[in-house]
Amino acid sequence: MSFRRERRSGKQTGLIEMNVGIPKELKDHEFRVALTPAGVDELIRNGHEVWIETGAGEGSAFQNDSYRAVGARIASTKDELFDQSELILKVKEPLLSEMAHFQPRHTLFTFLHLAASRPLTEALIKSGSTAIAYETTEDELGRLPMLRPMSHIAGKMAVQIGAHFLERTHGGVGILLGGVPGVLPGHVVILGAGGVGSAAVETALGMGARVTVIGNDLHQLQSLHERFKRGVTTLASQRLMIEEAVKQADLLIGAAMLKGSRSPVLVSRAMVRTMKHGALIVDVAVDQGGCIETTRPTTHSDPIFEVEGVRHYGVTNIPGIVPQTATYALTNATLPFIVRLANMGRDAALQADPGLARGVNVRGGAITYPAVAEAHGFSCEPLVRTESRNVMVSGRSADR
């Protein structure tokens, strides 16, 4: 990493010049890209060099020339991009086939969901790189600013996808969620009242469906009740409540999440067996392991499978099918953190920003996020902020 000095507003300020790389996503039907051209322009204006793998933005309708126009450099291969870059920005977790590119000098910033993937966790440990997860990075109020916009998109899309696959021409029994006069509308049951769940409620009600949402946060349920009045039925998350609601569902949406951990399994195989013939499950939590026992990951190319007579949709990158909207939304959320990482350098940025430090899942061959370590039975060396020395260290305690 090189250093240079620039004069800004009459003052001499230190600026770490960082090489940033944006590879093309390889996950099935993942059309998003880590930054829009406008986001790349901000990095370049801050004095950094940005490399884009050729074609990386095409799925979101951003051509190579739109990145060249703001000063980015186009890498013809993934090898060239990784050779030139220190900070790697992605949308989804790397495929195992990509892990050979990662070295200890690289910092990866992306959605990781490591609690659901032991092989990827082990590969990142072996690489020696630093891996920062969008889904565990916090803002100053402890919120998850990068997870929120993608959760809203996934929640809205879950209902649209459900309506699509309930149609007879797409393998369903032919249920119109909004119904018609004289015919009951479809019943949408949503497990979880957070970002995904609340967006799903809004979209399902907009379609005219009957909606039941089940959650364990009474404040979230209260908020939904006040927002939608009598349009939505809210229930506390208790086994018998879930059992009864699942039996009545035409569309069951899994939206339960624990930060950085595997999703809690709320619906057993036995419960799935009691569901209506022709019912559909869309488990948005599948990228964290899923909150329905019978769920497994699928792809956009082959999204549906059947268990116990119930069709399941288990795609792990739902927002990838609306890439332009999703790329703009993701850039809005990630860019302040990316600029901070590039301007200050990784270590200084982690020291200065505890919320960003909580995003680190793997560093220097060790797991640093407790929920990931617990999910796989590994030891954990969390990043700890030492108040006396004001530095980031690895270890279980900062009392030295």
The 8 nearest C-alpha neighbors of each residue, nearest first, counted from 0:
[[1, 17, 2, 16, 15, 85, 18, 344],
 [0, 2, 16, 15, 3, 17, 18, 14],
 [3, 1, 15, 16, 14, 0, 4, 13],
 [2, 4, 14, 15, 13, 5, 16, 1],
 [5, 3, 13, 14, 12, 11, 6, 2],
 [4, 6, 12, 11, 7, 3, 13, 14],
 [7, 5, 11, 10, 9, 12, 8, 4],
 [6, 8, 9, 10, 5, 11, 12, 4],
 [9, 7, 10, 6, 11, 12, 5, 13],
 [8, 10, 7, 6, 11, 12, 5, 4],
 [11, 9, 7, 8, 6, 12, 5, 13],
 [10, 12, 6, 5, 7, 9, 4, 13],
 [11, 13, 5, 10, 4, 6, 14, 7],
 [12, 14, 4, 3, 15, 5, 11, 2],
 [15, 13, 342, 3, 16, 4, 12, 2],
 [14, 16, 2, 342, 17, 343, 344, 3],
 [15, 17, 47, 2, 1, 14, 46, 18],
 [18, 16, 47, 341, 15, 19, 48, 0],
 [17, 19, 84, 48, 85, 49, 47, 86],
 [18, 20, 49, 86, 84, 85, 87, 50],
 [21, 19, 50, 87, 84, 49, 51, 80],
 [20, 22, 51, 88, 87, 50, 52, 89],
 [23, 21, 52, 51, 55, 24, 20, 77],
 [22, 24, 55, 52, 25, 21, 54, 32],
 [23, 25, 26, 29, 22, 55, 32, 30],
 [26, 24, 27, 23, 29, 94, 93, 28],
 [27, 25, 29, 24, 28, 94, 91, 93],
 [26, 28, 29, 298, 25, 299, 300, 24],
 [29, 27, 30, 299, 26, 319, 320, 300],
 [30, 28, 319, 26, 27, 31, 24, 25],
 [29, 31, 58, 319, 322, 28, 59, 32],
 [32, 30, 322, 326, 319, 59, 29, 58],
 [31, 33, 56, 34, 326, 90, 55, 30],
 [32, 34, 89, 90, 88, 21, 31, 326],
 [35, 33, 330, 38, 32, 39, 36, 326],
 [34, 36, 38, 37, 39, 327, 330, 326],
 [37, 35, 39, 66, 38, 40, 65, 34],
 [38, 36, 40, 35, 39, 41, 34, 69],
 [37, 39, 35, 41, 40, 36, 34, 330],
 [38, 40, 36, 42, 41, 37, 43, 34],
 [39, 41, 37, 43, 38, 69, 42, 44],
 [42, 40, 44, 38, 39, 43, 45, 37],
 [43, 41, 45, 39, 44, 40, 47, 338],
 [42, 44, 47, 40, 46, 45, 41, 48],
 [45, 43, 41, 46, 42, 40, 47, 39],
 [44, 46, 42, 43, 47, 41, 342, 338],
 [47, 45, 43, 44, 16, 42, 48, 14],
 [48, 46, 43, 16, 17, 42, 45, 18],
 [47, 49, 18, 43, 19, 17, 50, 46],
 [50, 48, 19, 71, 20, 18, 72, 47],
 [49, 51, 20, 72, 73, 71, 19, 21],
 [52, 50, 21, 73, 74, 20, 53, 22],
 [53, 51, 74, 22, 55, 73, 23, 75],
 [52, 54, 75, 55, 73, 74, 51, 63],
 [53, 55, 57, 56, 52, 63, 23, 62],
 [56, 54, 23, 52, 53, 57, 22, 32],
 [57, 55, 61, 32, 59, 54, 58, 62],
 [56, 58, 60, 61, 62, 54, 59, 55],
 [57, 59, 30, 60, 56, 31, 322, 61],
 [58, 60, 323, 322, 57, 56, 61, 31],
 [61, 59, 57, 58, 62, 56, 323, 322],
 [62, 60, 56, 57, 59, 65, 63, 58],
 [61, 63, 57, 64, 65, 56, 60, 54],
 [62, 64, 66, 65, 67, 54, 53, 61],
 [63, 65, 67, 66, 62, 68, 61, 69],
 [64, 66, 68, 62, 63, 67, 61, 36],
 [67, 65, 36, 68, 64, 63, 71, 69],
 [68, 66, 64, 71, 70, 69, 65, 63],
 [67, 69, 65, 66, 70, 64, 71, 36],
 [70, 68, 40, 67, 66, 71, 36, 65],
 [71, 69, 67, 68, 72, 66, 43, 40],
 [72, 70, 67, 49, 66, 50, 69, 73],
 [71, 73, 50, 51, 49, 67, 74, 70],
 [74, 72, 51, 50, 53, 52, 75, 71],
 [75, 73, 52, 80, 76, 53, 51, 79],
 [74, 76, 53, 52, 73, 79, 77, 80],
 [77, 75, 79, 78, 74, 52, 80, 53],
 [76, 78, 80, 79, 81, 52, 22, 75],
 [79, 77, 76, 81, 80, 82, 100, 74],
 [80, 78, 82, 76, 77, 81, 74, 83],
 [79, 81, 77, 83, 74, 78, 82, 20],
 [82, 80, 84, 78, 83, 79, 77, 100],
 [83, 81, 79, 80, 84, 78, 85, 100],
 [82, 84, 80, 81, 79, 18, 85, 20],
 [85, 83, 18, 20, 19, 81, 82, 86],
 [84, 86, 105, 18, 19, 106, 104, 87],
 [87, 85, 19, 106, 105, 84, 107, 20],
 [88, 86, 107, 20, 106, 21, 19, 108],
 [89, 87, 108, 21, 33, 107, 109, 20],
 [90, 88, 109, 33, 91, 21, 108, 87],
 [89, 91, 33, 109, 110, 32, 31, 92],
 [92, 90, 110, 89, 109, 93, 111, 24],
 [91, 93, 111, 110, 109, 94, 90, 89],
 [94, 92, 97, 95, 91, 98, 96, 119],
 [93, 95, 96, 97, 92, 98, 26, 25],
 [94, 96, 98, 97, 93, 119, 122, 118],
 [95, 97, 94, 98, 99, 93, 100, 25],
 [98, 96, 95, 94, 99, 93, 100, 101],
 [97, 99, 100, 95, 101, 96, 122, 93],
 [98, 100, 97, 101, 96, 126, 102, 95],
 [101, 99, 98, 97, 81, 102, 78, 77],
 [100, 102, 98, 99, 126, 105, 128, 103],
 [101, 103, 104, 126, 105, 128, 127, 100],
 [102, 104, 128, 127, 105, 126, 363, 101],
 [105, 103, 102, 128, 85, 106, 127, 129],
 [106, 104, 85, 128, 103, 102, 86, 101],
 [105, 107, 129, 86, 130, 128, 87, 85],
 [106, 108, 130, 87, 131, 86, 129, 88],
 [109, 107, 131, 88, 132, 130, 87, 89],
 [110, 108, 89, 90, 132, 133, 91, 111],
 [109, 111, 133, 91, 132, 92, 90, 134],
 [110, 112, 92, 113, 132, 109, 91, 133],
 [113, 111, 114, 287, 115, 110, 286, 259],
 [114, 112, 116, 115, 111, 120, 371, 119],
 [113, 115, 371, 261, 374, 260, 112, 116],
 [114, 116, 287, 288, 113, 112, 261, 117],
 [117, 115, 113, 118, 119, 114, 120, 112],
 [116, 118, 120, 119, 121, 375, 115, 113],
 [119, 117, 121, 120, 116, 122, 95, 123],
 [120, 118, 122, 121, 117, 116, 123, 95],
 [121, 119, 117, 123, 118, 122, 113, 124],
 [120, 122, 124, 118, 119, 123, 117, 125],
 [123, 121, 119, 125, 124, 120, 118, 126],
 [124, 122, 126, 120, 125, 121, 119, 128],
 [125, 123, 364, 121, 122, 126, 127, 365],
 [124, 126, 122, 123, 127, 364, 121, 128],
 [127, 125, 123, 128, 102, 124, 101, 122],
 [128, 126, 103, 363, 364, 125, 124, 102],
 [129, 127, 103, 105, 126, 102, 363, 362],
 [128, 130, 362, 106, 361, 107, 363, 105],
 [131, 129, 107, 361, 360, 359, 106, 108],
 [130, 132, 359, 108, 358, 360, 107, 129],
 [133, 131, 358, 110, 134, 109, 111, 135],
 [132, 134, 110, 136, 109, 145, 135, 146],
 [133, 135, 146, 132, 136, 110, 145, 143],
 [134, 136, 358, 132, 133, 259, 137, 357],
 [137, 135, 358, 355, 133, 357, 354, 134],
 [138, 136, 354, 143, 141, 142, 355, 135],
 [137, 139, 141, 140, 354, 142, 144, 143],
 [138, 140, 141, 354, 137, 142, 353, 352],
 [141, 139, 138, 142, 137, 354, 143, 144],
 [140, 142, 137, 138, 139, 143, 354, 136],
 [141, 143, 137, 138, 140, 144, 139, 136],
 [144, 142, 137, 146, 145, 136, 147, 138],
 [145, 143, 147, 146, 142, 332, 138, 137],
 [146, 144, 332, 147, 133, 143, 333, 134],
 [145, 147, 134, 143, 149, 144, 148, 150],
 [146, 148, 150, 144, 145, 149, 194, 143],
 [149, 147, 151, 150, 146, 328, 152, 145],
 [150, 148, 152, 151, 147, 146, 153, 318],
 [151, 149, 195, 153, 147, 148, 194, 152],
 [152, 150, 148, 154, 198, 195, 149, 153],
 [151, 153, 149, 155, 150, 154, 156, 318],
 [152, 154, 156, 150, 151, 155, 318, 317],
 [155, 153, 195, 199, 198, 157, 151, 156],
 [156, 154, 199, 152, 198, 157, 153, 202],
 [155, 157, 159, 153, 158, 154, 160, 152],
 [158, 156, 160, 154, 155, 159, 153, 161],
 [157, 159, 161, 160, 156, 155, 203, 199],
 [158, 160, 156, 162, 161, 157, 163, 155],
 [161, 159, 163, 157, 158, 162, 156, 164],
 [160, 162, 158, 164, 163, 159, 157, 165],
 [161, 163, 159, 165, 160, 164, 158, 176],
 [164, 162, 160, 161, 165, 166, 159, 169],
 [163, 165, 169, 166, 161, 171, 162, 160],
 [166, 164, 171, 162, 163, 173, 174, 172],
 [167, 165, 173, 171, 164, 169, 168, 163],
 [166, 168, 173, 171, 172, 170, 169, 165],
 [167, 169, 166, 170, 171, 173, 164, 165],
 [170, 168, 164, 167, 166, 171, 163, 165],
 [169, 171, 167, 168, 164, 166, 172, 165],
 [172, 170, 165, 167, 166, 173, 164, 169],
 [173, 171, 167, 277, 165, 174, 166, 170],
 [172, 174, 167, 166, 171, 165, 175, 168],
 [175, 173, 165, 176, 166, 172, 185, 171],
 [176, 174, 178, 177, 185, 173, 184, 162],
 [175, 177, 185, 208, 184, 178, 174, 162],
 [176, 178, 207, 208, 184, 206, 175, 185],
 [184, 177, 179, 175, 176, 183, 182, 185],
 [178, 180, 182, 181, 177, 184, 183, 175],
 [181, 179, 182, 178, 183, 184, 177, 207],
 [180, 182, 179, 183, 178, 184, 177, 185],
 [181, 183, 179, 180, 178, 184, 185, 177],
 [184, 182, 178, 185, 181, 179, 180, 177],
 [185, 178, 183, 177, 208, 176, 209, 182],
 [184, 186, 176, 208, 249, 209, 177, 175],
 [185, 187, 209, 249, 248, 210, 208, 250],
 [188, 186, 250, 210, 248, 251, 209, 249],
 [189, 187, 211, 251, 248, 212, 210, 252],
 [190, 188, 212, 252, 251, 191, 213, 253],
 [191, 189, 213, 253, 254, 255, 212, 252],
 [190, 192, 255, 214, 254, 196, 213, 193],
 [193, 191, 196, 214, 197, 219, 220, 212],
 [194, 192, 196, 195, 197, 191, 219, 254],
 [193, 195, 150, 197, 196, 151, 147, 198],
 [196, 194, 154, 150, 198, 151, 197, 193],
 [195, 197, 192, 199, 193, 191, 198, 194],
 [196, 198, 200, 199, 192, 194, 195, 193],
 [199, 197, 154, 201, 151, 155, 195, 200],
 [198, 200, 154, 155, 196, 202, 197, 201],
 [201, 199, 197, 203, 198, 202, 204, 196],
 [200, 202, 198, 204, 199, 203, 205, 197],
 [201, 203, 205, 199, 204, 200, 155, 198],
 [204, 202, 206, 200, 205, 208, 201, 199],
 [205, 203, 207, 206, 201, 208, 202, 200],
 [204, 206, 202, 203, 207, 201, 208, 200],
 [207, 205, 203, 177, 204, 208, 202, 176],
 [206, 208, 177, 204, 205, 203, 176, 209],
 [209, 207, 177, 176, 184, 185, 204, 203],
 [208, 210, 186, 187, 185, 184, 207, 211],
 [211, 209, 187, 231, 186, 188, 208, 232],
 [210, 212, 232, 188, 233, 231, 189, 187],
 [211, 213, 189, 233, 188, 190, 232, 234],
 [214, 212, 234, 190, 236, 235, 191, 233],
 [215, 213, 191, 236, 192, 235, 216, 190],
 [214, 216, 236, 235, 217, 213, 191, 192],
 [217, 215, 219, 218, 214, 220, 192, 235],
 [216, 218, 220, 219, 221, 215, 235, 214],
 [217, 219, 221, 220, 216, 222, 223, 215],
 [220, 218, 222, 221, 217, 216, 192, 223],
 [221, 219, 217, 223, 222, 218, 224, 233],
 [220, 222, 224, 218, 219, 223, 217, 225],
 [221, 223, 219, 225, 220, 224, 226, 218],
 [224, 222, 226, 220, 221, 225, 227, 219],
 [225, 223, 221, 228, 222, 227, 226, 220],
 [226, 224, 222, 228, 223, 227, 221, 220],
 [225, 227, 223, 224, 228, 222, 221, 230],
 [226, 228, 230, 224, 225, 223, 229, 231],
 [229, 227, 224, 225, 230, 226, 231, 223],
 [230, 228, 231, 227, 232, 224, 225, 226],
 [229, 231, 227, 228, 232, 204, 210, 209],
 [230, 232, 210, 229, 211, 227, 233, 224],
 [231, 233, 211, 212, 210, 234, 230, 229],
 [234, 232, 212, 211, 213, 220, 231, 235],
 [235, 233, 213, 212, 236, 214, 232, 240],
 [236, 234, 214, 213, 215, 237, 233, 217],
 [235, 237, 214, 215, 213, 234, 238, 240],
 [238, 236, 240, 239, 235, 241, 215, 234],
 [237, 239, 241, 240, 242, 236, 265, 266],
 [238, 240, 242, 241, 237, 243, 244, 236],
 [241, 239, 237, 243, 242, 238, 244, 236],
 [240, 242, 238, 244, 239, 243, 245, 237],
 [243, 241, 239, 245, 240, 244, 238, 270],
 [244, 242, 246, 240, 245, 241, 239, 247],
 [243, 245, 241, 247, 246, 242, 240, 248],
 [244, 246, 248, 247, 242, 243, 241, 274],
 [247, 245, 274, 243, 244, 273, 248, 275],
 [248, 246, 244, 245, 249, 243, 274, 275],
 [249, 247, 245, 250, 186, 188, 246, 187],
 [248, 250, 278, 186, 185, 187, 279, 251],
 [249, 251, 187, 279, 248, 280, 278, 188],
 [252, 250, 280, 188, 248, 189, 187, 281],
 [251, 253, 189, 281, 282, 280, 190, 254],
 [252, 254, 282, 190, 283, 290, 255, 284],
 [253, 255, 191, 190, 284, 196, 283, 195],
 [256, 254, 191, 190, 253, 290, 284, 262],
 [257, 255, 262, 258, 254, 284, 263, 191],
 [256, 258, 260, 262, 259, 261, 255, 263],
 [259, 257, 260, 256, 135, 134, 370, 261],
 [258, 260, 370, 135, 257, 371, 114, 112],
 [261, 259, 370, 257, 114, 258, 262, 371],
 [260, 262, 287, 114, 288, 115, 263, 257],
 [261, 263, 256, 290, 287, 289, 288, 257],
 [264, 262, 290, 265, 261, 255, 256, 257],
 [263, 265, 290, 291, 266, 292, 262, 289],
 [264, 266, 290, 291, 263, 267, 292, 241],
 [267, 265, 291, 264, 292, 270, 290, 268],
 [268, 266, 292, 270, 269, 291, 271, 265],
 [267, 269, 271, 270, 292, 293, 272, 266],
 [268, 270, 272, 267, 271, 273, 266, 307],
 [271, 269, 267, 272, 273, 268, 266, 242],
 [270, 272, 268, 274, 273, 269, 267, 307],
 [271, 273, 269, 270, 307, 274, 268, 308],
 [274, 272, 270, 271, 246, 275, 269, 245],
 [273, 275, 246, 271, 272, 245, 276, 278],
 [276, 274, 278, 277, 246, 273, 249, 247],
 [275, 277, 278, 308, 274, 309, 172, 249],
 [276, 278, 172, 275, 171, 309, 279, 310],
 [279, 277, 249, 275, 276, 309, 250, 310],
 [278, 280, 310, 250, 311, 309, 251, 249],
 [279, 281, 311, 251, 250, 252, 312, 282],
 [282, 280, 312, 252, 311, 283, 251, 253],
 [281, 283, 253, 284, 252, 285, 313, 280],
 [282, 284, 285, 253, 254, 281, 252, 153],
 [285, 283, 289, 282, 286, 287, 254, 253],
 [289, 284, 286, 288, 287, 283, 282, 315],
 [287, 285, 315, 284, 288, 112, 289, 115],
 [288, 286, 261, 115, 285, 284, 262, 289],
 [287, 289, 285, 115, 261, 286, 262, 284],
 [285, 290, 288, 284, 291, 262, 287, 294],
 [289, 291, 264, 263, 265, 262, 253, 284],
 [292, 290, 266, 264, 294, 289, 293, 265],
 [291, 293, 267, 294, 268, 266, 264, 290],
 [292, 294, 291, 268, 295, 306, 267, 271],
 [295, 293, 291, 292, 289, 313, 311, 296],
 [294, 296, 313, 297, 293, 285, 289, 288],
 [297, 295, 313, 314, 285, 315, 294, 298],
 [298, 296, 314, 313, 302, 301, 295, 315],
 [299, 297, 314, 302, 301, 300, 27, 315],
 [298, 300, 302, 301, 28, 314, 27, 297],
 [299, 301, 298, 302, 27, 28, 297, 314],
 [302, 300, 298, 299, 303, 297, 304, 314],
 [301, 303, 298, 299, 297, 312, 314, 300],
 [304, 302, 312, 311, 301, 310, 305, 313],
 [303, 305, 311, 310, 312, 306, 302, 301],
 [306, 304, 310, 309, 311, 308, 307, 303],
 [305, 307, 308, 309, 310, 293, 304, 311],
 [308, 306, 272, 309, 305, 271, 268, 310],
 [307, 309, 306, 305, 276, 310, 277, 272],
 [310, 308, 305, 306, 307, 278, 279, 277],
 [311, 309, 305, 279, 304, 280, 303, 306],
 [310, 312, 280, 304, 303, 305, 279, 281],
 [313, 311, 281, 303, 302, 280, 314, 282],
 [314, 312, 296, 297, 282, 295, 285, 315],
 [315, 313, 297, 298, 316, 296, 302, 312],
 [314, 316, 286, 285, 317, 296, 313, 297],
 [317, 315, 319, 318, 314, 29, 286, 91],
 [316, 318, 319, 153, 315, 314, 320, 156],
 [319, 317, 320, 321, 316, 153, 152, 325],
 [318, 320, 29, 322, 317, 30, 321, 316],
 [319, 321, 318, 322, 317, 30, 28, 29],
 [322, 320, 319, 318, 323, 324, 325, 30],
 [323, 321, 31, 325, 319, 59, 30, 324],
 [322, 324, 59, 326, 325, 321, 327, 31],
 [325, 323, 327, 322, 326, 321, 328, 59],
 [324, 326, 322, 328, 323, 327, 329, 321],
 [327, 325, 329, 323, 328, 31, 324, 322],
 [326, 328, 330, 324, 325, 329, 323, 331],
 [329, 327, 325, 331, 326, 330, 148, 324],
 [328, 330, 326, 332, 331, 327, 325, 333],
 [331, 329, 333, 327, 34, 332, 328, 334],
 [332, 330, 328, 329, 333, 334, 327, 335],
 [331, 333, 329, 145, 330, 334, 144, 328],
 [334, 332, 330, 336, 335, 331, 329, 145],
 [333, 335, 337, 336, 330, 331, 332, 338],
 [336, 334, 338, 337, 333, 339, 332, 331],
 [335, 337, 339, 334, 338, 333, 340, 355],
 [338, 336, 334, 340, 339, 335, 341, 333],
 [339, 337, 341, 335, 340, 336, 342, 334],
 [338, 340, 336, 342, 337, 341, 343, 335],
 [341, 339, 337, 344, 345, 338, 348, 343],
 [340, 342, 338, 344, 339, 17, 343, 337],
 [343, 341, 339, 15, 340, 344, 338, 14],
 [344, 342, 348, 340, 341, 347, 339, 15],
 [343, 345, 340, 341, 347, 342, 346, 348],
 [346, 344, 348, 340, 347, 349, 343, 341],
 [345, 347, 349, 348, 344, 350, 391, 343],
 [348, 346, 350, 349, 344, 345, 343, 351],
 [347, 349, 351, 345, 350, 346, 343, 340],
 [350, 348, 356, 346, 352, 347, 351, 355],
 [349, 351, 347, 348, 391, 352, 390, 346],
 [350, 352, 348, 349, 347, 353, 356, 355],
 [351, 353, 349, 355, 354, 350, 348, 356],
 [354, 352, 356, 355, 357, 349, 351, 350],
 [355, 353, 137, 357, 356, 352, 138, 136],
 [354, 356, 358, 136, 357, 352, 353, 349],
 [357, 355, 349, 353, 358, 354, 359, 352],
 [358, 356, 354, 355, 359, 136, 353, 135],
 [357, 359, 136, 135, 131, 132, 355, 356],
 [358, 360, 131, 357, 356, 130, 361, 132],
 [359, 361, 368, 367, 131, 130, 366, 358],
 [362, 360, 366, 130, 367, 129, 365, 359],
 [363, 361, 129, 365, 364, 128, 130, 366],
 [362, 364, 127, 365, 128, 129, 103, 361],
 [363, 365, 124, 127, 362, 125, 361, 126],
 [366, 364, 362, 361, 363, 124, 367, 380],
 [367, 365, 361, 379, 368, 360, 380, 372],
 [366, 368, 381, 380, 360, 361, 379, 382],
 [367, 369, 360, 371, 370, 366, 381, 372],
 [370, 368, 372, 371, 379, 373, 367, 381],
 [371, 369, 373, 260, 372, 368, 259, 374],
 [372, 370, 114, 374, 373, 369, 368, 113],
 [371, 373, 377, 369, 370, 374, 375, 379],
 [372, 374, 376, 370, 371, 375, 369, 377],
 [375, 373, 371, 114, 372, 376, 370, 261],
 [376, 374, 373, 372, 377, 117, 371, 114],
 [375, 377, 373, 372, 374, 378, 371, 379],
 [378, 376, 372, 375, 373, 379, 366, 374],
 [377, 379, 372, 376, 380, 366, 373, 365],
 [378, 380, 366, 367, 372, 381, 369, 377],
 [379, 381, 394, 367, 393, 395, 366, 365],
 [382, 380, 367, 393, 394, 368, 379, 383],
 [381, 383, 393, 392, 367, 391, 380, 394],
 [384, 382, 392, 391, 381, 385, 397, 393],
 [383, 385, 391, 390, 386, 389, 382, 392],
 [386, 384, 389, 387, 397, 388, 390, 383],
 [385, 387, 389, 388, 384, 390, 397, 383],
 [386, 388, 385, 389, 390, 384, 397, 398],
 [387, 389, 390, 385, 386, 384, 391, 397],
 [390, 388, 386, 385, 387, 384, 391, 350],
 [391, 389, 388, 385, 350, 384, 392, 386],
 [390, 392, 384, 350, 383, 382, 385, 393],
 [393, 391, 383, 382, 390, 394, 384, 385],
 [394, 392, 382, 380, 381, 383, 391, 395],
 [395, 393, 380, 396, 381, 392, 382, 397],
 [394, 396, 380, 381, 397, 393, 383, 379],
 [397, 395, 398, 394, 383, 399, 393, 381],
 [396, 398, 385, 399, 383, 395, 394, 384],
 [399, 397, 396, 385, 395, 387, 386, 394],
 [398, 397, 396, 385, 387, 388, 394, 392]]
